[in-house]
Amino acid sequence: MASKYPPSLRIHLPALILVYETSFILVFYFFVSYDRERDLDIYPAFQDVSVMVFFGFGFFLAFLRRYGFSSTGFGLLLTALGVQWAVIMDGFLFHFSHGKVKITLQSIAAAVMSIPTVMISAGAVLGKANPAQLIFMAMMEVTIFTTNRWIAVGILQVPNHLSLMYVPVFGTYFGLMIAWWLYHPSLTQKAEKETSKPVSHLFAMLGTLFLWIFWPSFNSVLIDVGHKTVTIYNTYFAIASSTVAAFALSVATNKNGKLSMAQIHNATLAGGVAIGFSASSIQHPWIAITLGLLAGTVSILGSVFLQKCLNTYLRIHDTCGVHSTFGLPSLLGGVAHVILTIADHWGSSNQSHWGYLALMELGALSLSIVLSLVAGLVTGFLLISKLWKAPHAMKYFDDQAYWEFPHLAVGY
């Protein structure tokens, strides 16, 4: 039987997209202009980040056997809309002067780097929200996250590049709060459509590999030249060691002593997530390797022991396991950065200055967690309105609810 939901989106989805895009055009027309004096030194790294966001995250989420079209297609739509809104928000909060917003390659790069918050949150609610709900979620999240960055940079004196390292933790807990609102009792038991097949796992692994390769660029693109090299080194070593930890613990925690592809393509990224806060300040490779190893360990243990608790006791169905992939490693990295900052300057003449900066960074991390939780709760409450024509639980994790198929065969 054909779904009754696609016809309802025939009006709602185009109307919503048209309203947003028309609004963007008007804002760009009246307030935005190009800054043509900046050089293109960061363009190669900007390309890396764009590939990472559009391609890497798109395929990273394509692990469900019957939701591949939606995972990649909706990801492209959210990124294309979200980056325009992120440029506007970033411009008004960081680059507004004399009634105009000046666009530079750095501001576009910052906007693109904000979009993984949306993709991570989309991973938490993957298969349970229609595209109209996802678009509204993306607009809300970009707005709150950019405001969070502005507070961190302007009030808490966190460096601009460091404010973007809160992307994983913000996206995780914002998405989990929305997943709490979208919870349905049928999600206590994993349905056939929520499982994977070898081809979908391979697509997800392809996305993981692209994220793996380009994560050093993500962590270093906005870093000043003097610290860019060490940032790349540390990120590479951390993500390599988290990969090793993922393989070792995946076997160790499996009752049959076998590797889990889902755990591998999630936990291998943990090192890149955790090292983001301190990648530019760590001066010894062994510290980066150790942090990556801890991040991979936390990610695997989180997926084994915490994933079911979220679903069973807290009624939070985390489809993609973003809590163990991005949330826990990001928390580890944020706390480790504070500890390393204090340890590196312990006993120095300006110890109080560095202690103050560490306290501000801890405050920024706490602010990101609180804002993401509160904003996620509010957004999730708005998304359960009948206005959005939310999909029925029977249509969860199913491309056929939204995409046209020439042959509606079972198990495509």
N, C-alpha and C positions, 0 to 999 in steps of 0.2 A: 504494500500500500504506500502511495506517495505521501511524503510528509506534508502537513498542513502549514508548516512554518515558512518555507521559502516564499509562498505568495505574499505573506504579510511583510516580508523584508523587501519585496519588490518596490514598495513605496518608502518605507522607513529608511532603508540603507542608502539609496541614492539621495534622498532628501537630506539626511544627516551629513553625508559627504559633501554635498553641494553647499550646505550652510557653512560648514567649516572652511572649505576651500575659498568660497566667496569672501568670507571674513578675512582670511589670510591675504587675499589679493588686495583688499581695501587697506589693510594695515601696511603691507609692503608699499603700496602706492603712495600713501600719505607720510609714512614715517621712516622708511628704510632706503638707504643708498649704499653704494659700494665704496669701500676704501681702496683706491687703486694704487696706493703708495707702498703697500706691504709686499715683501718678497715671497717666493714660493718654496722656501727651504724645507718647509714641513710637508710639502705635497706628497712625497713618497710615503711618509708615515700616515698621512691622511688617507691615502688610497688603501693602505693596509687596514686601517680602522674601519673604513667603509666596507671592505670585503668581509671583514670579521663580523660586522653588524648585519649586513644584508644577507650574506651567504652563510657564514658560520652559524649564527643563531637560527637562521631559517631552517637549516638542515638538522641542527642540534635537536630541535623539537619534533623532528619527523620520525619518531620512533614507534608511534602507534600504528597498528596494522591497517586500520581503516580511516586514518585521519591525516594522511600525508599531504593531500592537496590543501587542506585547511591550515596545517602547521606552517607550510612554506608560503602559501598564498596570503593568508591573513597576516603573517609576519611581514611580508613585503608591504602590504597596505598600511599596517600600523607604523612601520618605519618611515614610509614616504610621507604620511600625514604628520607623524610625530616630530620628524626632524624640522619641518617648516615651523611648527609651533614652538619647538625648542629654540630655534634661531630667534624668533620673536621675543620669547620670554628672556633668553640670555641677553639679547640686545637691550631691552628696556631696563633690565636690572643691572647690567654690567657695562654697557657701551652707549648709554643714552646721553646725548649732549647737544645743546642748542636746538632742541626739538626734533632731532634726527637720531636714528640708529645707524651706525656705520658697520657694515658687514666686512669682516676679514676672514681669511682662511682659518685663522685660529678660532674665531667665534663659531664658524661652521663646524670645525672639528670638535669643539666643546659640545655643540648641539648633537652631533652624531654620537659622541661618547655618552650622552645622557639617555639615549634610546635603549641601551641594554636594560635599564630599569624596567621599561615596558615589556621587553621580551622575556625577562626573568619572571615578572609577574604573570605574563601570559602563560608561561610554563606551569605555574601553580594552578591556573584555572583551565588549562588546556582541555578542550573537548566538552566543556560545560557551559560555555558562553558563546553567544552568536556574535557575528562581526560588529553589529551596532553596539552591543555592550562593550566589546573590546576597544572600539574607537573611543567611546566615552571614557573608559578606564584609562586609556593612553593619554588623553587630553588632561584629565585630572592629575594623573601621576607626574607628567612632565611639568605641570604648573607647580605642584607642591615640591617636587625635587629641586627645581631651579630656585624656588624660594628658600629651600633648605640650604642650597649652595650659597645664596646671597647672604644669609644669616651667618653661615660658617666663615665666609671670606670677610664680610664687612664688619661683623661684630666680634666673632671669636678669633679673628686674625689667622685663619687657616689659609695656607697657600692655595692659589686657584687650582693648580693641578691636583692637589691633595683632596680638594672638595669633590672631585670627580671619582675618587677612589671609594666613595660611599655608595656608588652605583649598586654593587651586589647586595649589600645589606639592606638598602632602601627597597630595591626591587623585590627582595625575598619577603620581607615582612609586610609590605604593602599587598603583595599577591596572596600571602597566606590569610590575611584578614578578609580579603574578598572571597577566597575559597571557603572560609568559614560561613559566610553568608549564603554561598551557592551550594552548600552541602545538601545532599539528598540521601535518605536512608538506604537507597539501593547501592550506594557507593561503598558500603561496608564490605561487600563481596566484589572482588574484581571480575568484571564482565569480560566476555570473549573479545569484545571490541577494544578493551583497554590493554590487551596484550600486544606483543610485538611478533614479528616474523623476521626471518633472516634478512630479507631485503630492507625492511624498515630499520633494523639495527645497523645495517651497513650505511644507510643514508645518515643516520644519527652519528655514526662514527666518523663519517666524512665531515660533518659539521664540526665535530669535536677536534678533528685534525686541523681544520682551518682556524678555529679559535686558538688551538695550541700554538700554531705557527705564528699567528699575528698578535698574541697577547703581549709580547715585549713591546710592540709598537703602541699598543693601547696604553701601557703604563708609562711610556716615555715620550709620547708625541708632544706634550705640552711642557716637558721638562726643559730647563735652560741647557744650553750646549755643554756647560761645564759638568753637569751631572747626568747627561743623557746616556753616555757610554756605560757607566756603572749600573744605571737603571736597567739597561738591556741585559747586561751580564747577570745581575741578580735575579731578574725575572726568568731568564732562561734556565738557570740552575735550580730555582725553586720549582718551576713547573716540571722539570725533568725528575726531580726527586719525588714529587707528589705522584708522578706516573709510576715510579718504582714501588712506592708504598701502596698504590692502588692494586697493582698486580699481586703483591705479596699478601695483602690483607683480604683480597677478594677470594683467594684460595683458602686462606686460613679460616675465614668465617663461613665458608660453604660446607654444609654437612656432608656433601659428596666429594669435597676436595677439588672442585672445578671452578673455573673462572666464570664470572658473571659479566656479560657484555654491558649490561645496564650500569653496573658499578664502575666498570672500566671507563666508559665514555663520559661518566659524570665526575668521578674523583680525580681523573688525570688533570683537570683544570684547577683543582683546589690550590695548588702552589702559586699559580699566577694571580688568583684572587687574593690570597693572603699576603703576598709580598708587595702588593700595590702601594700600601701605605708607607712602607719603609724602603722601597727599592732604591730610591735615590740617596739614601743616607747610610746604608749598610756598606761597610768597607772591606769585609772579609767574606769570601765565597762560602765558607763553612757555615756561616750564620744563615745565609740564604738557603742552603741545602737543608739545614736542620729545620728551618721554618716550613719549607716545602714538604718535608717528610711528615712533620706534625700535621700539616693541613690535609695531606692525603689520608692520614690515619683518622683524623677527626671526621672527614667526609665519609669514609667507608663505615666507620662505627656508627655514625649518625644515620646512614641509610639502613643499616641492619637493625639498630635498636630503637631509634626514635621515629622512623617513618610510620610504623604501625601504631605507635602511641598517639601520634597526631591525628590519625584517622579514627582510631577506636575511642579514645578518651576525650579528645578536644574537638572532634567532629570537623577536622580540617583535612580535606582530601587534597593532597599535594601531588598532582598528576605526574609531574616531571621530577619530583624530588629536589626542588630548588633549595630547600632548607639545608640539605646535606651538601649539595653541590656549591652553592654560593653563600648561603647565610652563615653557617657555622665557620667555614674558612675565613670569611670576611670579619666575623667577630674576633676570631683568633688573631688575624692580622692587625686589626685595630688595637687590640690590647697589647700585642707584641711590640707594636710601634711605640706605644707610650712607655713600655718598660725599657726598650732599647734606647729611646731618647734620654731617659733619666740615667740609665747605666753608662751611656757614652760620655756624659758630662758630670758624673758624680765626682765631687771633690774639686771641680774646677772653680775658677774665680767668679764665673757668671752662672753658677749652679742654680741660683734662684730664678734667673731669666729662663733657663731651659726647663726648669720645673714648672714655671708658669705656662710656657708653650705646651708642655705635655698635658697639663691640666685642661687647657683650652681644646686640645685635640681630643681628649677624653670626653669633654663636654660636647664637641661636635659629633662624635660617634653616638653619644647618648641621645642627642637631639635628632639625629637621623633615624634612630630606632623608634623614638616616641612619635615623631611626625609621621613616619611610615605606618605605624600601627593605627594611629588616630585617623589619618587620611584614608587608609585602607578600610577601616570600619565604616566611615561616612560614605565612601564611594560604593562599597558593597551594599550598604543599605539602600542607596539610590538605584543600584542595578537590579534589585529584586522587584522593582516596580513593574506592573503589567504593561506599562508603556513600551518596554523593550522587547516584548514578545519572546521571552526567554525560551530556549528549546526544552521540550519535554525530556524527562530522564531517559525515555526509550530511545531518544535520538542523540544521546551523549556519545562522543567519540566516533561520530559517523559522518563521513564526507557527503553522503548522499542527501543529507538534510540541506546542503548549501550548494553543491556542485552538480553540474550536468554530466551524466555518464551515458555513453552510447550503449553500454550493456550493463544492466543492473544485476550482475552475477553476485552470488553470495561469496564472501571471502576474497574479493578482488585485491 
